[in-house]
Amino acid sequence: MKDEFEIEKVLDLRGWSCPWCILKAKSWLTRMKPGQILELYSTDPETLKNFPSILRNGNDRVIDVKQYPDYHRMLIRRG
């Protein structure tokens, strides 16, 4: 099944640790237009756990999460 999302930017942070992953992703999001989607790859489970709650303070939202054996992928819509 093909994803229905139009990805604007891809950020591969596999191997990076939290909080650097979150800081880098937030930096990229601030340069994106509302409605655009950032595809984020990460290996740090803390990113998956903490990022959605950090985004609640603003308008950006995690709209999709997929977990793979070695990493996870999040799609984040710029608010």
N, C-alpha and C positions, 0 to 999 in steps of 0.2 A: 504494500500500500504506500503510495506516494504522499509525502507531507503536503498540506495545503497552504503552507506559509511561504511568503516571498521574503527570502533572507537578504538583508541589505549588507551586513558585514559579518565576517567570521573571525572569532578570536580564539586561538588555540593556546590554552594555558596548561596543557598537560605537563606535569612535572613541577609546576609552580605551587606554592603553598598559600594557604589563607593566612593573613589578610591580603597578601599581594594580588591574588586572583580577583578579589572583590574590588580593590582599589583600581586595578587596571580596567576591569569591566565598567565600573562607574565612570571612569575617565572617558572611555569610548562612548558610553551612552550619552554623556553630556554634549557630544559633538554630532549626535544623530538627531534627525527630525522626528517629531511626534508621529507615532504609528509605525515607524521603521522597526525592523526586527534584527536583533543581534543574536547570532548563533555562537554559543560559548561551549568550549570543550575543556574539561578539567578532570584531574585525577584525585584531587583533594576532597575527601568526603565532607569536610567542614564547609566548603563552598556550597555544596548541595544543601547542607543543613541550615547555614546562616544567611545565604544570599536572599532567599524569598522574604525572610522577616526584615532584613535591612531595607529592601525595596518598598515595604509597606509604608515607610515614612514619606515616600514620594509618589509619583504617578506611574513609574515604571513597574511592569509586572512580568513575572515568569509565566509564560503561557503553555509551555510544554517541557517535559523532562523525560529523557530516555536514559536508562542505565545499561551499560555494557560491562563485560567482565573486567576490563582494565580502566575504564573511564566513564564519565557521564556527559550528556549533552543537554544544555538548557537553551531554550529559546526565550528571549526577553524582549518584550515590546516596549519601545520608548513611549512614555506617557506625555 
